[in-house]
């Protein structure tokens, strides 16, 4: 596991203690996507590519982001 994946995992574990690990990891990933979009001035698709999120998971995270808006 590379450092970034480890950070996502650890952030997800910390956030997810009350909500469940999977949901916490998803929330942490959403935060990373948003932060990447802001810092790199890029689209959600490019942020997920930059974060090495597998293409098969892109729609899942797009749906979660849409629910927040």
N, C-alpha and C positions, 0 to 999 in steps of 0.2 A: 504494500500500500504506500503510495507516494505521500509526501507531506501534505499536499492540498486535500487529498482524499481523507487523510487522517484528521485534518482540521474540520472538515465537513462532518465526519463521523462523530468526533468529539463534541462539536457544537450541537449536533443533533441529539446526542445522548443527554447533554446537559439540558437542552430545551425540552427534550421529550420525556423527562422523568415523570411528569404529571400527565402527559398526553399519550404516551406510548412512543417507543423508539422510532418506529417507521414514520409517524407523523412529525416527530421532532426533527428527523433527518430531512424530511421534505421541506419543513419550514426553514431550516438552516440553508438548504440549497436555494430556496427562493430568495433569501437575503443575499446570498452570494451572487445570484443572477442580477438582482437589482443593483447591488453595489458595483458589479462589473459594468452594467449598462451605464451607470452614472460616471464612473471613473474613466471608462474608455470611450464614452459617447458613442455607444453602438446599440444595435437592435437586440432584441431578446434572442433571436436566432444566433447572431454572432457571439453574444455573451455565452450562450450554452456551448458553442464550438470552442470558444476560448477556455472555458472551464472543463472541457473534455467530458461533457455529459453525453452519454450514448444517444445517438440519433433516435432510437426507439423510445426514449424517455422524454423527448422534446415536447410532444403534444401533451403529455401528462402535466408537465410544469407550466406550459402555456395555459392550460385549463385552470390550474391553481392560481396563476397570476390574474386571469380574467375574473375569477371569483372575488378577488381582493378589490377590484375596481368598482 
